[in-house]
Amino acid sequence: MHVSVEAGEGLERRIRGEIPPEQIEEAVQKRLKSLAKRTRIAGFRPGKVPLSVIRQRFGKQARKEAIAELVQSSLFEAIQRESLRIAGAPQVEAHPESSSKGVAYEAVVEVLPEITLASLEGFTVEKPVAEVTEEDVDRVLEVLRKQRTQWVEVDRPAQEGDRVTFDYKATIDGEPFEGSEAQGVKVVLGSGELLPSFDENLLGVKAGETRTFKVAFPEDYGIKEVAGKEAEFTVQVKAVEEPKLPELDDEFAKSFGIQEGGLQALRQEVRETLEKELKRAIEKKVKEQVMDILLKAHPIELPKAMVQEEVQRMMAQLKEQLPKTSLKDLDPSLFEEAARRRVALGLIVGEIAKREGMTPDPERVRAEIENIASSYEQPEEVMQWIYSNRQQLADIEAKVLEDQVMEWVLQHVQVKEVPTTFDALVRKQEEETS
């Protein structure tokens, strides 16, 4: 069996091989004999079917299977002999069989890039430094109060911050349009829910009042039918309500399940939650910089197969998150940049871990699993499920190993602490991901 390996474009390697006819015949004969022992054919005793009958019935299929097995075996031997670290399954093309020459095949594989670890000297990571303040806690408690707002009807003109309930009818050039009529609409004035001119025309209305006014829709309005046009609205006001926020006291704390310690216990719980959120935000900011440094220090060519596989994985993940989304509606090119980043970082992180002899720390893996499971009602069952699910466990181990590599990088770069605030750091990250 003759096999050769040639370098192709970039990371491609072209493997050419020939399987001699006698080797094919030997493999076919072996397969047919195996079939003869276990095949039942009417008129013959089990295991006594003549080989000629077996060949007549199963000869073509046996030859096809034997050739496929020999090609795979030849490929594997070539890959092992050349110490090729392949990325993805080989693309194999077998040429028509010749009685004199056997079978020739050609396969194209991609190999993993060779990564030479670069010096990280001269790189700087800016680490945010912040703490949770009483003002941060107060801000969250105010949000919680607003979430429990009660609306109380008032007999006075509506002002900003009030909630107005109304029915409306509208026309454009005297004609109704889609969405031109509705009942029981509730809107908080000044909240930005309505067009500014509509909002302004509701200021000062009272319950029972009917008001007619015109509103100009902007050119870039989301509904093309009315974009750039002026509509006349007639509004019948049903109610004007003002917000009433609950007092910040022990009763308020009880509404969040705090049975002991009252408001102070709630404040402590909020603080602990914010501190965890701050820790995650700092780690995320630092990790992003570390990964950017690794990419900049190690420009590498990526196997197309790995990038395509990652694109498909990201699309499948989105499909799980949005079940009604069809993969046919998704443009794979939208995921390519992120997929390339993931693949490159996976290769670089893997190479650092290999060179430094790193493996996922079992204690950190368990801590990560416990953290995930803690948000479920039956954490022990969730932990058992993760440990029994190889893919889930592998994903967590990969994250832990990535964190260990990040810590290694931080030991080899300059770390500069940058003072900031909880609000500035967390809010910025929320805006970037929204």
Buried (B, 14 or more C-beta within 10 A) or exposed (E): EEBEBEEBEEBBBBBBBBBBBEBBEEBBBEBBEEBBEEBEBEEEEEEEBEEEBBBEBBBEEBBEBBBEEBBBEBBEEBBEEEEBEBBBEBEBEBEEBEEEEBBBBBBBBBBBBEBEBBEBEEBEBBBBEBEBBEEBBEBBBEEBBEEEBEBEEBEEEBEEEBBBBBBBBBBBEEEEBEEBEEEEBEBBBBEEEBBEEBBBBBBBBBBEBEBEBEBEBEEEBEEEEBEEBEBBBBBBBBBBBBBEBBEBEBEBBBEEEBEEEBBEBBBEBBBEEBBEBBEEBBBBBBBEBBBBBBBEBBEBEBBBBBBBBBBBEBBEEBBEEEEEEEEEEBEEEEBBEEBBBBBBBBBBBBBBBEEEEBEBBEEBBBEBBBEBBEEEEEBEEBBEBBBEEEEBBEEBBBBBBBBBBBEBBBEEBEEEEEEBBBEEBBEBBEEEEE
